[in-house]
């Protein structure tokens, strides 16, 4: 054995929060044009891990998708929004995850030092043109495979971890 000590469940429990955080207003991930309901529960789990909030559109199927995909034992910070109206009112820094010429590579994205919103588009069509005008910057996740993009849950999780300073 190499001397590496694996932490027990008791060790991990003692280091975690006892209650879910209220809205900290520092990081918010916004899958505003979701395509697959499973991604919303996955993103909610990532939000809990990094202390972020989730902003979701008021679509009829979204509450059920969140309830079904939410494996957290306690509540999470969820904001119900009308996408374009909500984006237009943001005073925080607004980053979109999109393929664009002037995009910041994920590896070059610094930790968030100010309140930041991460906007995720539709998995097939991306962020709509009218929403692109409301972004302060765009983040790109480079890929060498044959796929055009990662799914929304994976892309959002990667960007949140980077902004939270965990990677």
N, C-alpha and C positions, 0 to 999 in steps of 0.2 A: 504494500500500500504506500502511496506517495506522500502521505501526511496531509492531504487535502481534507478539510473538514466540511462535510455536507451539512447545511443547516436543516434542522428538524422543522416540522410543521409548527411546533410551539415557538421556536426561534422566529420564524416568519410572522406568525400571528402577533408576537410582541412588538414587531417593528412596523406594523401596519396601523392605519387610522382605525379608530374605534367606530366612527360615524362617517357617512359620506360627506364630502366637503360641500359647503354651500357654493354658490356661484362665485368663483374667484375672479372672473373677468379677465384672466390673463391669456388663456388659450381657448379658442373655440374652433371646432371642426364643423364644417357646414356642407354635408352632402345634399345640396339643394335640388338636385334633379336625379334622385335615386332610381335605379333600374331593378335591383335585386334586393328583396327584403332581408336576406340573411346578412348582407353587408352592414346594415344598421346596427344589429346586435353586436357584431364584431367591433365596430367603431365605438360603440358605447363602452365596451370592455376596455378598449385602449384609452378612452377618455378617463375612466376611473384610474387606470394605471399611472397616467401622467398628470392628473389633476385638471383636466380640461372639461369643457362643456360641449354638448352636441346641439347643433341647431338643425332642425328638420322642417321640411315643408308640411303644410296642413293638407295632406292628401288622405283620403279615406282609409287606405290600407296601412299607413305608417304606424298608428298606435298599436295595431295588432302585431306588426313586424317587430316593433321594439319590445313588446311584451313577450313575444315568442323567443326572440334572440337574446334577451337580457338574462344572463346567467349570474348577475350580481345579486347578492343576498340583501343588499340595501339599496335605497334609491340613488338615482344618478341625476346630474344636472342636464336637463333637456329644455331647450327653448323651441317653441312652436312659432314658425315664421312664414311670412309670405315672401318668397325669395328676393325678387327685385326690389320691393319696398324696403325690406330689411337691409339688404346690401347698400342701398342708396343712403341709409341713415347711419352707417357705421362710421365711427370716429377712430376706431382701432385701425391698425395696419391690416390691410386685406391682401392676402396672397392667394393666388389661384394655382392649382396643380394642373398644368397643361403643357403641351408641346408648343413652344413658340421660339422665335428667333432670339429674342432678348432675355430668355429665361435664365434664372439662376440654377446652376446644377445643384442637385440635392447635397452633394458632398461639400459644396461651398456655402450652403445655407447656415448662417450663424444662429446660435441660440437666441430665442426671442427675449429682447430686453425691454419690450413694451407690449401692451395688449395686442394680440394678433388673432385674426380670423383666417382659417384655411378653407378656401372654397374648393369643393370637388364637383366636377360636372357629371354628366350622364356618361355611362361606360362606353357607349357607341358614338355619341355625337360631341362629347366634351362640354365645356362651359359655353352657354349661348352667347352670341356676339354682343347683345345688349348688356350682359353681365360683365363681359371682358372689359368694357369701358369703366367699370366701377372698381377694378382691381388696382392696387398700388404696384404690384410686381407679380411675376409668374415664376413658379418653381417647376423644374423639369427633373424627372427621374430617368436617367439614361438607361437604355436597355440594349443588349446585344442579340437577344433572341428574335424569333420571328413575330412575336406578338407586338401589337402597336402600343399597348399599355397594360399596366397592372390593374387588377380590379380595385374598385373604390376603397374597400376596407383596407387592403394592403397598402395602397398609395397613401391614404390618409394616415395610417398608423406609422409608416416610415417618416412622413413629414412631421407628425406630432412628436415622435421621439427625438428627432433632430432639434426641433424648436424648444423642446423641454430641456435639452442639454444632456440627454441620456446617451447620445452617440457621438 
